[in-house]
Amino acid sequence: MTIQVTGKNLDVGGALRSYVQERVATTVEKFIGRTPSGHVRIEKDHGGFRTNCTIHLWQGMSLEAHGVALDAYQSADLACERLEKRVRRYKRRVKRHGGEPPRKQTPATDYVVQAAQEGHEERDADNPVIIAEAETLVHEMAVSDAVMQMDLSDRPFVVFRNAS
């Protein structure tokens, strides 16, 4: 399990990379007890830095956090603080519900469809042009777990299969 650190519009040096990897690993290991895997992206953002963390837990959950500051190290620290808060909240919810059962996964296909252009008539409105196709997994979980996943990852929606 590794934490990959990359930069967007900047070169992430060895010191920053090792600092972020160690900080994220200790933040998550403190509550979960296992070494996490995930991706941290640091990018230059309007005179400051933005750090986006996506951590994948062994149960199938994903945690996302971000931090914005004038310094790259400060933005990483802010992202780790938010990540720690989310991991603590997740751990408390799992304890309260007596653990989390393993979830089933169903493969599903994700399509990106070309939007209709103005001034052009569509000949076949039922069959739009497919631009991209990707395989994704749809997890089977309870509604409360889906709400927790949406809360932990800052996503506007979560696609899941209801376990009941």
Beta strands, then each sheet from edge to edge (+ up, - down):
strand 1: 3-8
strand 2: 37-45
strand 3: 48-56
strand 4: 62-69
strand 5: 105-113
strand 6: 130-141
strand 7: 160-162
sheet 1: 1+ 2+ 3- 4+
sheet 2: 5+ 6- 7-
end
